[in-house]
């Protein structure tokens, strides 16, 4: 099931020429977890999310965005 | 770079190990004579082997080999395994409700062994599915 949380990790990583493995080592997770987060298939814990923002030196909301569900018309 | 992480590779190895154990067990049931206990020895060797590989690779690897996602997937697998164990135990109790006593200790151990193998297989397969769904 895909998450409502979107992220810009791939773009931020590409801008810094950083590999998935390098990012994974910096935030203490496996490369497969970085792959899952980038694909919006896994929502990380708040702690990992903050670590990602810290590594890129940007605010949390620049890395992760929550998509508010729209109400269905009755 | 490999598509599979450390945990996923270990799960595949465990699945192959379980299949080998079940195949050997079937062979043991058909061909072994009383007094032969190769099957138990194989089971112990496999358990020791998996524990050793896991410990060795965890210490040797420079990168993180297990993180919060692995732990959450392991929890899903354990839940499935527990459900099967509980259902199996309930079925055993219901089946033998009116007997008063189980047939024999050997028979009971046999049933529990099959139940453990089934629960183990369910855990491994459920975790592999979870890894592939969120790959």
Backbone of each chain as ProteinMPNN parsed JSONL, in Angstrom:
{"seq_chain_A": "XXXXXXXXXXXXXXXXXXXXXXXXXXXXXXXXXXXXXXXXXXXXXXXXXXXXXXXXXXXXXXXXXXXXXXXXXX", "coords_chain_A": {"N_chain_A": [[0.86, -1.195, 0.0], [0.644, 2.181, -0.93], [2.011, 5.167, 0.545], [0.596, 8.204, 2.034], [2.427, 10.045, 2.36], [4.738, 11.982, 0.756], [8.012, 12.395, -0.702], [11.143, 14.151, -1.262], [13.571, 12.986, -1.514], [15.053, 11.635, -3.5], [15.566, 13.648, -5.403], [16.989, 15.506, -3.829], [19.171, 13.976, -3.183], [20.276, 13.453, -5.677], [21.026, 16.023, -6.404], [23.211, 16.373, -4.818], [24.909, 14.479, -5.674], [24.862, 11.975, -4.386], [24.981, 8.579, -3.42], [22.549, 5.908, -2.958], [23.432, 4.077, -1.078], [25.339, 5.566, 0.318], [23.733, 7.511, 1.536], [22.148, 5.815, 3.078], [24.04, 4.789, 4.893], [24.625, 7.108, 6.278], [22.258, 7.707, 7.593], [21.805, 5.512, 9.098], [20.363, 3.222, 8.172], [19.299, 0.443, 6.052], [20.256, 0.017, 2.569], [18.128, -0.916, 1.095], [15.979, 0.063, 2.514], [16.177, 2.796, 2.048], [15.619, 2.747, -0.68], [12.943, 1.879, -0.568], [11.773, 4.029, 0.828], [12.219, 6.172, -0.935], [10.629, 5.337, -3.025], [8.136, 5.821, -2.04], [7.038, 3.72, -0.617], [7.418, 3.053, 1.91], [7.019, 4.547, 5.037], [9.183, 6.338, 6.965], [10.323, 6.305, 10.437], [9.886, 9.038, 12.761], [12.336, 9.781, 13.772], [14.236, 8.813, 11.88], [13.38, 10.319, 9.723], [14.026, 12.912, 10.576], [16.781, 12.602, 10.665], [17.377, 12.33, 7.956], [16.647, 14.871, 6.984], [18.519, 16.361, 8.391], [20.933, 15.421, 7.318], [20.777, 16.406, 4.687], [20.632, 19.044, 5.272], [18.328, 20.629, 5.351], [14.97, 21.916, 6.09], [12.546, 19.741, 7.684], [10.032, 19.664, 6.418], [10.677, 20.203, 3.849], [11.709, 17.94, 2.887], [9.85, 15.875, 3.421], [6.437, 15.6, 2.578], [3.052, 15.809, 3.489], [0.177, 14.477, 2.055], [-2.915, 15.703, 2.138], [-5.917, 13.929, 2.489], [-8.541, 14.163, 0.123], [-12.016, 15.025, 0.574], [-14.7, 12.862, -0.265], [-17.353, 13.513, -2.567], [-20.771, 13.514, -1.535]], "CA_chain_A": [[0.0, 0.0, 0.0], [1.494, 3.36, -0.973], [1.751, 6.093, 1.635], [0.166, 9.565, 1.68], [3.59, 10.909, 2.563], [5.64, 12.066, -0.405], [9.307, 12.959, -0.309], [12.016, 14.653, -2.339], [14.915, 12.457, -1.215], [15.774, 11.325, -4.743], [16.038, 14.909, -5.996], [18.011, 16.058, -2.929], [20.354, 13.107, -3.3], [20.859, 13.68, -7.012], [21.661, 17.349, -6.397], [24.481, 16.261, -4.073], [25.616, 13.311, -6.245], [25.004, 11.011, -3.294], [24.365, 7.284, -3.748], [21.595, 5.406, -1.947], [24.203, 3.432, -0.005], [25.952, 6.622, 1.143], [22.679, 8.078, 2.378], [21.757, 4.781, 4.049], [25.069, 4.74, 5.946], [24.551, 8.339, 7.085], [21.043, 7.743, 8.435], [21.785, 4.234, 9.847], [19.378, 2.241, 7.7], [19.832, -0.329, 4.929], [20.009, 0.63, 1.253], [16.779, -1.323, 0.67], [15.022, 0.968, 3.162], [16.227, 4.053, 1.288], [14.881, 2.472, -1.926], [11.508, 1.841, -0.225], [11.326, 5.394, 1.187], [12.202, 6.97, -2.168], [9.493, 4.887, -3.838], [6.904, 6.079, -1.26], [6.455, 2.449, -0.194], [7.629, 2.918, 3.354], [7.134, 5.817, 5.765], [10.153, 6.133, 8.043], [9.997, 6.86, 11.757], [10.195, 10.47, 12.892], [13.779, 9.904, 14.009], [14.925, 8.658, 10.588], [12.999, 11.483, 8.908], [14.855, 14.036, 11.026], [18.172, 12.332, 10.258], [17.459, 12.631, 6.521], [16.642, 16.335, 6.86], [19.792, 16.844, 8.935], [21.993, 15.088, 6.348], [20.677, 17.323, 3.556], [20.693, 20.412, 5.791], [17.102, 21.349, 4.979], [13.875, 21.635, 7.04], [11.853, 18.454, 7.496], [8.916, 19.771, 5.465], [11.202, 20.268, 2.479], [12.0, 16.551, 2.501], [8.614, 15.087, 3.466], [5.175, 16.342, 2.482], [1.864, 14.982, 3.725], [-0.922, 14.795, 1.146], [-4.192, 15.634, 2.865], [-6.929, 13.255, 1.653], [-9.7, 15.014, -0.228], [-13.295, 14.405, 0.931], [-15.511, 12.417, -1.404], [-18.677, 14.156, -2.643], [-21.84, 12.572, -1.183]], "C_chain_A": [[0.892, 1.239, 0.0], [1.05, 4.368, 0.084], [1.215, 7.432, 1.113], [1.33, 10.537, 1.828], [4.499, 10.829, 1.337], [6.966, 12.636, 0.072], [10.144, 13.336, -1.522], [13.447, 14.137, -2.166], [15.712, 12.207, -2.497], [16.364, 12.591, -5.357], [17.175, 15.511, -5.153], [19.318, 15.265, -3.038], [21.069, 13.349, -4.616], [21.597, 15.013, -7.06], [23.023, 17.32, -5.708], [25.333, 15.098, -4.578], [25.883, 12.244, -5.18], [24.335, 9.701, -3.693], [23.394, 6.882, -2.632], [22.337, 4.777, -0.77], [24.837, 4.476, 0.915], [24.923, 7.246, 2.08], [22.279, 7.091, 3.479], [22.75, 4.718, 5.208], [24.976, 5.959, 6.865], [23.337, 8.361, 8.019], [20.812, 6.402, 9.161], [20.6, 3.341, 9.469], [20.012, 1.453, 6.557], [19.51, 0.384, 3.609], [18.598, 0.3, 0.774], [15.711, -0.424, 1.305], [15.011, 2.322, 2.462], [15.444, 3.901, -0.022], [13.373, 2.521, -1.656], [10.973, 3.228, 0.115], [11.214, 6.246, -0.075], [11.013, 6.609, -3.064], [8.155, 5.089, -3.161], [6.227, 4.79, -0.822], [6.641, 2.213, 1.291], [7.768, 4.306, 3.971], [8.076, 5.622, 6.94], [9.654, 6.696, 9.37], [10.4, 8.337, 11.773], [11.706, 10.684, 13.051], [14.569, 9.797, 12.699], [14.627, 9.853, 9.688], [13.852, 12.702, 9.287], [16.317, 13.845, 10.617], [18.375, 12.683, 8.789], [17.549, 14.139, 6.316], [17.967, 16.92, 7.335], [20.934, 16.6, 7.947], [21.978, 16.068, 5.18], [20.735, 18.794, 3.99], [19.504, 21.259, 5.386], [16.013, 21.068, 6.026], [13.138, 20.339, 6.673], [10.784, 18.531, 6.411], [9.377, 19.93, 4.014], [11.502, 18.852, 1.962], [10.702, 15.738, 2.409], [7.387, 15.996, 3.41], [4.018, 15.372, 2.675], [0.748, 15.432, 2.79], [-2.247, 14.601, 1.874], [-5.234, 14.971, 1.971], [-8.106, 14.176, 1.383], [-10.978, 14.257, 0.099], [-14.07, 14.035, -0.314], [-16.858, 13.133, -1.381], [-19.757, 13.12, -2.365], [-22.862, 12.454, -2.308]], "O_chain_A": [[1.796, 1.35, 0.829], [-0.119, 4.419, 0.466], [1.352, 7.758, -0.066], [1.225, 11.708, 1.463], [4.958, 9.757, 0.944], [7.036, 13.279, 1.119], [9.887, 12.9, -2.644], [14.405, 14.767, -2.613], [16.898, 12.527, -2.571], [17.52, 12.605, -5.779], [18.187, 15.964, -5.689], [20.413, 15.825, -2.988], [22.296, 13.438, -4.672], [22.657, 15.125, -7.676], [23.885, 18.152, -5.991], [26.358, 14.769, -3.98], [26.979, 11.691, -5.091], [23.236, 9.712, -4.246], [23.415, 7.431, -1.53], [21.931, 4.921, 0.383], [24.872, 4.301, 2.133], [25.197, 7.48, 3.258], [22.098, 7.463, 4.638], [22.351, 4.606, 6.368], [25.215, 5.863, 8.068], [23.381, 8.955, 9.095], [19.758, 6.188, 9.76], [19.927, 2.78, 10.334], [21.129, 1.754, 6.137], [18.621, 1.232, 3.542], [17.946, 1.121, 0.129], [14.664, -0.18, 0.706], [13.952, 2.928, 2.3], [14.706, 4.8, -0.424], [12.619, 3.126, -2.418], [9.852, 3.571, -0.261], [10.227, 6.958, -0.262], [10.465, 7.46, -3.764], [7.138, 4.59, -3.643], [5.006, 4.745, -0.669], [6.079, 1.274, 1.856], [8.538, 5.136, 3.487], [7.793, 4.817, 7.827], [8.692, 7.462, 9.416], [11.148, 8.808, 10.917], [12.269, 11.647, 12.529], [15.465, 10.601, 12.444], [15.506, 10.34, 8.978], [14.336, 13.427, 8.417], [17.003, 14.806, 10.268], [19.398, 13.254, 8.411], [18.404, 14.628, 5.578], [18.476, 17.87, 6.741], [21.795, 17.459, 7.759], [23.033, 16.513, 4.727], [20.873, 19.684, 3.15], [19.64, 22.451, 5.111], [16.115, 20.093, 6.771], [13.118, 19.913, 5.518], [10.632, 17.618, 5.599], [8.585, 19.811, 3.079], [11.541, 18.613, 0.755], [10.484, 15.007, 1.443], [7.312, 17.014, 4.097], [3.997, 14.276, 2.114], [0.412, 16.615, 2.735], [-2.644, 13.478, 2.183], [-5.424, 15.386, 0.828], [-8.6, 14.868, 2.273], [-11.053, 13.038, -0.06], [-14.102, 14.782, -1.291], [-17.44, 13.339, -0.316], [-19.7, 11.999, -2.871], [-23.832, 11.705, -2.185]]}, "seq_chain_B": "XXXXXXXXXXXXXXXXXXXXXXXXXXXXXXXXXXXXXXXXXXXXXXXXXXXXXXXXXXXXXXXXXXXXXXXXXXXXXXXXXXXXXXXXXXXXXXXXXXXXXXXXXXXXXXXXXXXXXXXXXXXXXXXXXXXXXXX", "coords_chain_B": {"N_chain_B": [[24.938, -3.845, -7.684], [23.254, -5.684, -5.187], [19.806, -6.684, -5.37], [18.555, -7.688, -3.213], [18.417, -7.332, 0.33], [20.352, -7.933, 3.327], [18.704, -9.201, 5.266], [16.687, -10.236, 3.673], [18.069, -12.04, 2.057], [18.861, -13.818, 4.034], [16.369, -14.796, 4.749], [15.598, -16.175, 2.423], [17.567, -18.127, 2.442], [16.843, -19.425, 4.801], [14.36, -20.398, 4.037], [15.058, -22.23, 2.019], [16.552, -23.935, 3.608], [14.548, -24.887, 5.338], [12.951, -26.273, 3.516], [14.731, -28.263, 2.747], [15.006, -29.572, 5.198], [12.369, -30.501, 5.587], [12.144, -32.191, 3.354], [14.15, -34.045, 3.923], [13.147, -35.023, 6.261], [10.832, -36.31, 5.402], [12.028, -38.328, 3.898], [13.382, -39.564, 5.963], [11.258, -40.548, 7.486], [10.31, -42.542, 5.82], [12.488, -44.235, 5.182], [14.293, -44.551, 7.385], [15.61, -46.62, 9.953], [14.76, -47.963, 13.174], [16.536, -46.303, 15.747], [18.145, -44.754, 14.201], [19.22, -41.449, 13.95], [19.699, -39.287, 12.265], [18.202, -37.22, 11.262], [17.531, -35.5, 13.382], [20.051, -34.611, 14.009], [20.714, -33.225, 11.672], [18.872, -31.159, 11.765], [19.705, -29.76, 14.047], [22.267, -28.987, 13.207], [21.592, -27.259, 11.088], [20.184, -25.211, 12.459], [22.25, -24.218, 14.068], [24.018, -23.404, 12.101], [22.627, -21.277, 10.776], [22.387, -19.423, 12.858], [25.091, -18.896, 13.323], [25.989, -17.816, 10.848], [24.447, -15.491, 10.691], [25.319, -14.042, 12.967], [28.065, -13.763, 12.354], [28.04, -12.296, 9.894], [26.771, -9.957, 10.702], [28.637, -8.822, 12.388], [30.783, -8.507, 10.671], [29.96, -6.883, 8.565], [30.187, -3.566, 7.32], [28.184, -1.741, 6.911], [24.798, -0.888, 7.927], [22.869, -3.674, 8.816], [20.417, -4.351, 9.692], [17.41, -2.671, 10.274], [14.797, -0.3, 11.303], [12.703, -0.879, 9.515], [13.136, -3.556, 8.84], [12.661, -4.652, 11.34], [9.958, -4.055, 11.716], [8.83, -5.57, 9.689], [9.609, -8.09, 10.514], [8.031, -8.255, 12.767], [5.495, -8.453, 11.646], [5.73, -10.941, 10.399], [6.104, -12.557, 12.665], [3.641, -12.268, 13.896], [1.919, -13.639, 12.129], [3.012, -16.175, 12.342], [2.509, -16.695, 15.056], [-0.299, -16.688, 15.075], [-0.849, -18.985, 13.552], [0.319, -20.938, 15.181], [-1.261, -20.712, 17.504], [-3.836, -21.302, 16.465], [-3.357, -23.92, 15.628], [-2.782, -25.167, 18.069], [-5.233, -24.864, 19.363], [-6.862, -26.381, 17.656], [-5.706, -28.922, 18.057], [-6.327, -29.307, 20.775], [-9.133, -29.295, 20.653], [-9.62, -31.514, 18.991], [-8.792, -33.595, 20.583], [-10.365, -33.459, 22.767], [-12.333, -35.13, 23.953], [-10.918, -37.397, 24.511], [-9.487, -37.484, 26.796], [-6.829, -38.163, 27.356], [-3.739, -37.618, 25.616], [-2.633, -39.541, 22.774], [0.062, -40.633, 22.601], [3.295, -39.682, 23.811], [5.175, -39.441, 21.781], [3.586, -39.165, 19.497], [2.338, -36.743, 20.019], [4.544, -35.016, 20.088], [5.292, -35.239, 17.44], [3.096, -34.001, 16.11], [3.31, -31.416, 17.16], [5.801, -30.725, 16.126], [5.267, -30.628, 13.346], [3.53, -28.513, 13.379], [5.169, -26.423, 14.246], [6.976, -26.293, 12.097], [5.219, -25.542, 10.067], [4.364, -23.039, 11.05], [6.805, -21.713, 11.027], [7.414, -21.71, 8.275], [5.273, -20.141, 7.354], [5.88, -17.698, 8.568], [8.328, -17.02, 7.304], [7.573, -16.889, 4.575], [5.596, -14.881, 4.661], [7.131, -12.694, 5.463], [8.911, -12.477, 3.321], [7.116, -11.791, 1.306], [6.259, -9.327, 2.292], [8.64, -7.858, 2.104], [8.979, -7.806, -0.682], [6.693, -6.451, -1.476], [7.129, -3.914, -0.521], [9.476, -3.145, -1.775]], "CA_chain_B": [[24.475, -3.953, -6.304], [22.212, -6.697, -5.059], [18.427, -6.22, -5.125], [18.149, -8.204, -1.912], [19.172, -6.937, 1.505], [20.87, -9.019, 4.166], [17.597, -9.932, 5.887], [15.953, -10.978, 2.644], [18.916, -13.177, 1.687], [18.779, -14.779, 5.13], [15.052, -15.436, 4.683], [15.646, -17.158, 1.33], [18.399, -19.243, 2.925], [16.032, -20.166, 5.777], [13.307, -21.111, 3.297], [15.719, -23.387, 1.393], [16.89, -24.825, 4.719], [13.312, -25.531, 5.81], [12.53, -27.236, 2.487], [15.674, -29.39, 2.873], [14.646, -30.298, 6.428], [11.102, -31.217, 5.355], [12.426, -33.282, 2.407], [14.931, -35.051, 4.63], [12.245, -35.604, 7.261], [9.984, -37.256, 4.67], [12.909, -39.452, 3.583], [13.647, -40.2, 7.261], [10.061, -41.289, 7.894], [10.119, -43.715, 4.956], [13.629, -45.158, 5.107], [15.124, -44.732, 8.575], [15.305, -47.727, 10.855], [14.82, -47.534, 14.587], [17.889, -46.063, 16.239], [18.828, -43.765, 13.357], [18.785, -40.113, 14.363], [20.352, -38.302, 11.399], [17.298, -36.096, 11.063], [17.691, -34.568, 14.507], [21.39, -34.018, 13.875], [20.642, -32.25, 10.577], [18.101, -30.02, 12.264], [20.575, -29.02, 14.972], [23.333, -28.376, 12.398], [20.997, -26.127, 10.364], [19.913, -24.125, 13.421], [23.549, -23.674, 14.463], [24.575, -22.754, 10.909], [21.946, -19.988, 10.561], [22.762, -18.523, 13.956], [26.498, -18.512, 13.127], [26.087, -16.935, 9.674], [23.835, -14.212, 11.069], [26.224, -13.349, 13.897], [29.306, -13.453, 11.642], [27.823, -11.232, 8.914], [26.43, -8.726, 11.421], [29.877, -8.242, 12.923], [31.71, -8.23, 9.582], [29.452, -5.851, 7.666], [30.433, -2.178, 7.714], [26.925, -1.002, 6.836], [23.692, -1.373, 8.767], [22.263, -4.865, 8.211], [19.038, -4.476, 10.178], [16.919, -1.376, 10.731], [13.415, -0.284, 11.786], [11.82, -1.537, 8.542], [13.313, -5.001, 9.035], [12.021, -5.043, 12.599], [8.497, -4.021, 11.555], [8.471, -6.721, 8.849], [9.766, -9.271, 11.376], [6.866, -8.283, 13.66], [4.371, -8.971, 10.84], [5.977, -12.383, 10.259], [5.875, -13.21, 13.969], [2.19, -12.271, 14.129], [1.375, -14.752, 11.333], [3.503, -17.407, 12.944], [1.783, -16.883, 16.315], [-1.694, -17.032, 14.761], [-0.879, -20.399, 13.139], [0.605, -21.754, 16.37], [-2.444, -20.697, 18.376], [-4.904, -22.06, 15.803], [-2.958, -25.326, 15.677], [-2.951, -25.672, 19.444], [-6.68, -24.945, 19.629], [-7.367, -27.545, 16.902], [-5.242, -30.133, 18.763], [-7.111, -29.446, 22.007], [-10.52, -29.653, 20.312], [-9.631, -32.875, 18.455], [-8.571, -34.588, 21.64], [-11.153, -32.997, 23.921], [-13.054, -36.202, 24.635], [-10.063, -38.565, 24.755], [-8.986, -37.463, 28.17], [-5.361, -38.101, 27.325], [-3.158, -37.7, 24.283], [-2.314, -40.94, 22.469], [1.395, -40.936, 23.115], [4.184, -38.513, 23.802], [5.802, -39.374, 20.449], [2.577, -38.65, 18.569], [2.151, -35.327, 20.341], [5.76, -34.321, 19.643], [5.197, -35.213, 15.974], [2.123, -32.969, 15.737], [3.885, -30.098, 17.502], [6.886, -30.464, 15.181], [4.653, -30.187, 12.091], [2.953, -27.184, 13.64], [6.297, -25.48, 14.286], [7.475, -26.152, 10.721], [4.205, -24.767, 9.347], [4.439, -21.654, 11.538], [8.077, -21.164, 10.541], [7.266, -21.45, 6.835], [4.343, -19.005, 7.206], [6.62, -16.485, 8.942], [9.32, -16.706, 6.266], [6.889, -16.499, 3.334], [4.938, -13.586, 4.886], [8.167, -11.654, 5.494], [9.41, -12.299, 1.946], [6.071, -11.051, 0.584], [6.309, -7.936, 2.779], [9.84, -7.221, 1.521], [8.77, -7.567, -2.123], [5.629, -5.446, -1.642], [7.695, -2.594, -0.228], [10.888, -3.206, -2.214]], "C_chain_B": [[23.275, -4.903, -6.218], [20.84, -6.071, -4.789], [17.989, -6.617, -3.719], [19.047, -7.687, -0.803], [19.61, -8.167, 2.281], [19.743, -9.879, 4.725], [16.857, -10.796, 4.871], [16.75, -12.214, 2.197], [18.848, -14.258, 2.761], [17.447, -15.527, 5.093], [15.012, -16.495, 3.581], [16.448, -18.384, 1.761], [17.613, -20.098, 3.917], [14.952, -20.993, 5.089], [13.88, -22.375, 2.657], [16.055, -24.418, 2.478], [15.677, -25.594, 5.211], [12.856, -26.598, 4.818], [13.423, -28.479, 2.554], [15.307, -30.24, 4.089], [13.388, -31.126, 6.206], [11.325, -32.407, 4.423], [13.172, -34.412, 3.111], [14.061, -35.784, 5.657], [11.345, -36.658, 6.607], [10.778, -38.519, 4.342], [13.168, -40.282, 4.851], [12.477, -41.084, 7.684], [9.927, -42.598, 7.113], [11.247, -44.743, 5.137], [14.365, -45.451, 6.414], [14.655, -45.902, 9.427], [15.361, -47.221, 12.291], [16.279, -47.372, 15.034], [18.669, -45.071, 15.399], [18.309, -42.376, 13.711], [19.46, -39.014, 13.551], [19.504, -37.045, 11.28], [17.464, -35.046, 12.163], [19.029, -33.856, 14.429], [21.381, -32.934, 12.796], [19.932, -30.977, 11.027], [18.959, -29.14, 13.177], [21.683, -28.294, 14.207], [22.794, -27.142, 11.678], [20.743, -24.939, 11.289], [21.209, -23.425, 13.82], [24.152, -22.87, 13.315], [23.955, -21.373, 10.698], [22.329, -18.976, 11.631], [24.19, -18.013, 13.761], [26.642, -17.525, 11.978], [25.584, -15.535, 10.023], [24.778, -13.398, 11.966], [27.48, -12.887, 13.181], [29.117, -12.264, 10.696], [27.488, -9.898, 9.581], [27.694, -8.029, 11.911], [30.781, -7.756, 11.805], [31.265, -7.029, 8.737], [29.712, -4.438, 8.214], [29.156, -1.359, 7.735], [25.897, -1.601, 7.792], [23.068, -2.593, 8.077], [20.82, -5.072, 8.664], [18.583, -3.122, 10.709], [15.449, -1.47, 11.126], [12.447, -0.976, 10.832], [11.917, -3.055, 8.669], [12.591, -5.467, 10.29], [10.496, -5.034, 12.471], [8.024, -5.198, 10.697], [8.581, -8.014, 9.663], [8.562, -9.407, 12.313], [5.64, -8.831, 12.916], [4.502, -10.491, 10.706], [5.68, -13.132, 11.547], [4.386, -13.307, 14.274], [1.541, -13.445, 13.398], [1.752, -16.091, 11.953], [2.727, -17.721, 14.228], [0.338, -17.303, 16.078], [-1.787, -18.517, 14.405], [-0.616, -21.318, 14.322], [-0.616, -21.851, 17.288], [-3.588, -21.509, 17.775], [-4.612, -23.551, 15.877], [-3.172, -25.92, 17.056], [-4.417, -25.829, 19.796], [-7.269, -26.165, 18.928], [-6.968, -28.845, 17.604], [-6.092, -30.373, 20.014], [-8.541, -29.872, 21.729], [-10.597, -31.1, 19.839], [-9.535, -33.931, 19.552], [-9.329, -34.252, 22.918], [-11.707, -34.174, 24.716], [-12.178, -37.422, 24.923], [-9.543, -38.611, 26.189], [-7.485, -37.395, 28.227], [-4.88, -38.215, 25.88], [-2.699, -39.15, 24.054], [-0.944, -41.346, 23.033], [2.237, -39.679, 23.033], [4.802, -38.325, 22.426], [4.856, -38.766, 19.426], [2.388, -37.145, 18.752], [3.348, -34.49, 19.87], [5.748, -34.179, 18.118], [4.268, -34.112, 15.5], [2.692, -31.577, 15.997], [5.015, -29.733, 16.55], [6.322, -29.947, 13.856], [4.092, -28.772, 12.227], [4.049, -26.108, 13.637], [6.858, -25.229, 12.885], [6.525, -25.278, 9.915], [4.264, -23.283, 9.747], [5.707, -20.969, 11.039], [7.999, -20.807, 9.065], [6.373, -20.233, 6.588], [5.063, -17.69, 7.513], [7.566, -16.066, 7.824], [8.628, -16.181, 5.009], [6.235, -15.124, 3.498], [5.961, -12.437, 4.89], [8.725, -11.401, 4.096], [8.416, -11.503, 1.114], [6.12, -9.573, 0.985], [7.514, -7.19, 2.198], [9.617, -6.883, 0.05], [7.711, -6.491, -2.35], [6.163, -4.04, -1.412], [9.165, -2.555, -0.624], [11.382, -1.848, -2.698]], "O_chain_B": [[22.403, -4.905, -7.087], [20.725, -5.071, -4.081], [17.148, -5.954, -3.114], [20.266, -7.609, -0.955], [19.274, -9.297, 1.926], [19.797, -11.108, 4.675], [16.456, -11.923, 5.16], [16.186, -13.287, 1.986], [18.786, -15.45, 2.458], [17.389, -16.726, 5.366], [14.463, -17.579, 3.775], [16.067, -19.522, 1.487], [17.693, -21.327, 3.893], [14.661, -22.121, 5.485], [13.283, -23.449, 2.733], [15.865, -25.619, 2.287], [15.754, -26.795, 5.47], [12.432, -27.684, 5.211], [12.941, -29.605, 2.435], [15.297, -31.469, 4.02], [13.33, -32.297, 6.582], [10.783, -33.49, 4.645], [12.864, -35.588, 2.918], [14.212, -36.983, 5.889], [11.12, -37.736, 7.157], [10.277, -39.634, 4.485], [13.174, -41.512, 4.822], [12.66, -42.202, 8.167], [9.497, -43.619, 7.649], [11.003, -45.946, 5.232], [14.998, -46.5, 6.537], [13.458, -46.134, 9.594], [15.945, -46.174, 12.572], [17.134, -48.205, 14.731], [19.725, -44.594, 15.814], [17.1, -42.156, 13.766], [19.76, -37.941, 14.075], [20.032, -35.935, 11.206], [17.528, -33.848, 11.887], [19.141, -32.669, 14.736], [21.962, -31.864, 12.975], [20.35, -29.866, 10.702], [18.928, -27.913, 13.075], [22.004, -27.144, 14.505], [23.449, -26.101, 11.653], [21.049, -23.798, 10.942], [21.263, -22.198, 13.902], [24.721, -21.798, 13.522], [24.675, -20.403, 10.465], [22.566, -17.806, 11.332], [24.471, -16.84, 14.003], [27.332, -16.514, 12.107], [26.216, -14.532, 9.692], [24.996, -12.208, 11.736], [27.921, -11.753, 13.368], [29.927, -11.336, 10.69], [27.873, -8.838, 9.088], [27.805, -6.805, 11.855], [31.461, -6.739, 11.941], [32.095, -6.257, 8.257], [29.491, -4.156, 9.391], [29.05, -0.391, 8.488], [26.101, -2.665, 8.376], [22.773, -2.545, 6.883], [20.091, -5.876, 8.083], [19.285, -2.495, 11.502], [14.907, -2.566, 11.269], [11.478, -1.592, 11.275], [10.906, -3.755, 8.615], [11.984, -6.538, 10.308], [9.816, -5.889, 13.038], [6.956, -5.759, 10.94], [7.756, -8.917, 9.523], [8.123, -10.516, 12.619], [4.847, -9.579, 13.485], [3.532, -11.23, 10.873], [5.08, -14.206, 11.528], [3.921, -14.298, 14.837], [0.716, -14.16, 13.967], [0.934, -17.004, 12.07], [2.335, -18.865, 14.461], [-0.191, -18.162, 16.783], [-2.675, -19.225, 14.881], [-1.256, -22.362, 14.452], [-0.958, -22.927, 17.781], [-4.231, -22.3, 18.465], [-5.504, -24.353, 16.154], [-3.679, -27.033, 17.196], [-4.809, -26.799, 20.445], [-8.07, -26.897, 19.509], [-7.782, -29.76, 17.734], [-6.523, -31.495, 20.278], [-9.108, -30.693, 22.451], [-11.508, -31.835, 20.221], [-10.12, -35.01, 19.456], [-8.975, -34.706, 24.006], [-11.59, -34.24, 25.94], [-12.653, -38.387, 25.523], [-9.206, -39.676, 26.707], [-6.919, -36.666, 29.041], [-5.534, -38.831, 25.038], [-2.416, -39.884, 25.001], [-0.828, -42.277, 23.831], [1.933, -38.746, 22.29], [4.942, -37.198, 21.951], [5.262, -37.955, 18.594], [2.291, -36.385, 17.788], [3.181, -33.399, 19.326], [6.138, -33.145, 17.574], [4.612, -33.364, 14.584], [2.573, -30.678, 15.164], [5.177, -28.564, 16.199], [6.817, -28.964, 13.303], [4.176, -27.956, 11.309], [3.864, -25.021, 13.089], [7.176, -24.094, 12.531], [6.953, -24.39, 9.177], [4.221, -22.396, 8.895], [5.687, -19.793, 10.675], [8.456, -19.743, 8.648], [6.667, -19.399, 5.732], [4.883, -16.695, 6.811], [7.603, -14.897, 7.44], [9.034, -15.165, 4.444], [6.303, -14.292, 2.593], [5.686, -11.349, 4.384], [8.983, -10.256, 3.723], [8.804, -10.65, 0.316], [6.034, -8.685, 0.137], [7.405, -6.016, 1.842], [10.011, -5.813, -0.414], [7.808, -5.71, -3.296], [5.701, -3.085, -2.037], [9.998, -2.003, 0.096], [12.538, -1.719, -3.1]]}, "name": "protein", "num_of_chains": 2, "seq": "XXXXXXXXXXXXXXXXXXXXXXXXXXXXXXXXXXXXXXXXXXXXXXXXXXXXXXXXXXXXXXXXXXXXXXXXXXXXXXXXXXXXXXXXXXXXXXXXXXXXXXXXXXXXXXXXXXXXXXXXXXXXXXXXXXXXXXXXXXXXXXXXXXXXXXXXXXXXXXXXXXXXXXXXXXXXXXXXXXXXXXXXXXXXXXXXXXXXXXXXXXXXXXXXX"}
